[in-house]
Amino acid sequence: MATLRGVLGQSVPAITTLTDVYTVPASKTATFKVIATNTDPSVSSFRVSVAPAGAADTLEHYIAYDVQIDANDTGATVTVMAQAAAVIRCYSANGAMAFTVTGLEQDA
């Protein structure tokens, strides 16, 4: 059984643009959390969605929605499990948010 542990994806999305950060590879499952770091000196907010099989964005996919994050601070989502082809998408209200998907990916 092949397992990958660590950083699975990273991105700094453009302002108010929902951006694919990580896709679970075929024949894999992933257990992960998303870390958001606000690099701006002002309070902002972020969103994180998990789209099964890469489905188009809908409200039920969100695990974090307009979560406030202080200036120059970091926040994280709960730990989530996803199946092959799930897409983790992130959104930054200020365009100065760095996202890191960290966790483990293993054979399904």
TAFEN-V646821 format. One record per residue. RES is the residue in one small letter. PSI is psi in radians with two decimals (NA if undefined). OMEGA is omega in radians with two decimals (NA if undefined). D_CENTER is the distance of its C-alpha to the mean C-alpha in whole Angstrom. Layout:
res->(RES:RES)
psi->(PSI:PSI)
omega->(OMEGA:OMEGA)
d_center->(D_CENTER:D_CENTER)
//
This chain:
res->(m:a:t:l:r:g:v:l:g:q:s:v:p:a:i:t:t:l:t:d:v:y:t:v:p:a:s:k:t:a:t:f:k:v:i:a:t:n:t:d:p:s:v:s:s:f:r:v:s:v:a:p:a:g:a:a:d:t:l:e:h:y:i:a:y:d:v:q:i:d:a:n:d:t:g:a:t:v:t:v:m:a:q:a:a:a:v:i:r:c:y:s:a:n:g:a:m:a:f:t:v:t:g:l:e:q:d:a)
psi->(2.07:2.29:2.38:2.20:2.48:-2.51:2.17:-0.43:2.68:2.59:2.69:1.56:2.62:2.73:2.31:0.65:1.99:2.15:2.32:2.21:-0.59:2.41:2.25:2.17:2.78:2.53:0.39:2.81:2.76:2.44:2.13:2.96:2.78:2.24:2.21:2.28:2.07:1.94:0.14:2.62:0.26:2.66:2.52:-2.91:2.83:2.88:2.61:2.27:2.69:1.89:1.91:2.34:0.49:0.43:2.75:2.64:2.24:2.81:-0.60:-0.20:-0.24:2.29:-0.19:2.30:2.03:0.80:2.15:2.43:2.26:2.86:2.38:0.76:2.99:2.49:2.83:2.69:3.00:2.91:2.36:2.58:2.50:2.65:3.00:2.45:-0.04:2.49:2.23:2.15:2.51:2.70:2.39:2.25:-0.39:-0.13:0.18:0.67:2.26:2.32:2.40:2.19:2.09:2.50:-2.55:2.55:2.26:2.89:2.45:NA)
omega->(3.13:-3.14:3.05:3.11:3.07:-3.13:-3.13:3.13:3.12:3.12:2.95:-3.07:3.02:-3.11:3.11:3.14:3.07:-2.96:3.04:-3.14:-3.10:3.04:3.11:-3.11:3.07:3.11:3.13:2.88:3.13:2.99:-2.96:2.89:-3.14:3.11:3.12:3.13:3.11:-3.10:-3.10:3.12:3.11:3.04:3.11:3.10:3.13:3.07:3.05:3.07:3.07:-3.07:3.11:3.11:3.08:-3.12:3.06:-3.07:3.00:-3.07:-3.10:3.13:-3.00:3.01:3.03:-3.09:-3.11:3.09:-3.13:3.11:-3.10:3.08:3.08:-3.11:-3.12:3.06:-3.13:3.07:2.98:3.07:-3.06:3.02:3.14:-3.14:3.10:3.09:3.05:-3.12:3.08:-3.10:-3.13:-3.06:3.13:3.13:-3.06:-3.12:-3.14:-3.10:3.08:-3.13:3.05:3.03:-3.11:-3.14:3.12:-3.11:-3.13:3.14:3.14:NA)
d_center->(25:23:20:17:16:14:11:10:8:8:9:11:11:14:15:15:13:10:9:8:6:7:10:12:15:18:20:17:15:12:12:9:7:5:7:8:12:14:17:19:22:21:19:16:14:10:8:5:7:8:11:13:15:13:15:15:13:15:15:15:11:10:9:9:12:13:13:15:15:18:19:18:17:13:12:9:8:11:11:10:12:12:15:15:14:11:9:5:5:5:9:11:14:16:15:15:12:10:7:7:6:9:11:14:14:18:21:21)
//
